[in-house]
């Protein structure tokens, strides 16, 4: 059945509620993005406080936290819309149960929503600090290139690791924007030292933790036409790759934490989650039961929250 011939399962706002539950669940994404954005803003404030010798808590501005959260939420929604566009043909062929192929919403409607979200981001940036337009445009530009698959879609399809790292470069760009909601709004330049750089590199590898973690499946859960890392690299290779990028995230998160005197805090938090991930990854390889990959995806989300809160927010209270 084609998308145009699909029965209408809901109308008005109800169908958008169904869409967000299926494709952009706010209850799941909201806490992750709140940790992501607040961690970035608070880490930037800690770097500025360390440079000026003041208390970090006195550097935090509520408008910066709000604009960072709203903007990041909309960035990730725009990335979801980007995926809907670039994966449309594959979805029609292999995943007709998804919202767009089955006719719940249309690409045109999603495109207009993405434009509306960009307008909100633009207004928020101009209100908080007009100079935020520069990092905002950088994110939009790179997201646009991703939507077009850098005009080498067929080549990328044959090089999944290149797809992984090239798409994850959007993460430090979004994080740069979130930190800029602090330091640009404060009227200063980027914080001195290498702390911000290490934080952005940690964000890059953390994106890989999430991306690999959500695409590891048991053999019985693999779907024809659906690209997963467990299918490309095998279950053991995918889990080992997940551990490697988790370790790399830890290294650069510790370097970032060192810049604000929070090395032991971050080592304790990430060390605990890493240990749990090692246990769950080993269980996954030993059992390979249906739906067990979901546990690794959930752990990737917990890891993300732990990393951003550990580096950015928790040290504010010590």
KAGIMO-V629134 format. One record per run of one state. SS is the DSSP state (~ for helix, > for strand, _ for the rest). FROM is the first residue (numbers start at 1). LEN is the number of residues. If there is no record, write none. Layout:
# KAGIMO-V629134
SS|FROM|LEN ; SS|FROM|LEN
This chain:
# KAGIMO-V629134
_|1|11 ; ~|12|12 ; _|24|2 ; ~|26|27 ; _|53|3 ; ~|56|4 ; _|60|2 ; ~|62|25 ; _|87|1 ; ~|88|7 ; _|95|12 ; ~|107|22 ; _|129|3 ; ~|132|16 ; _|148|1 ; ~|149|3 ; _|152|1 ; ~|153|5 ; _|158|2 ; ~|160|24 ; _|184|11 ; ~|195|19 ; _|214|5 ; ~|219|3 ; _|222|7 ; ~|229|4 ; _|233|1 ; ~|234|25 ; _|259|4 ; ~|263|25 ; _|288|5 ; ~|293|25 ; _|318|1
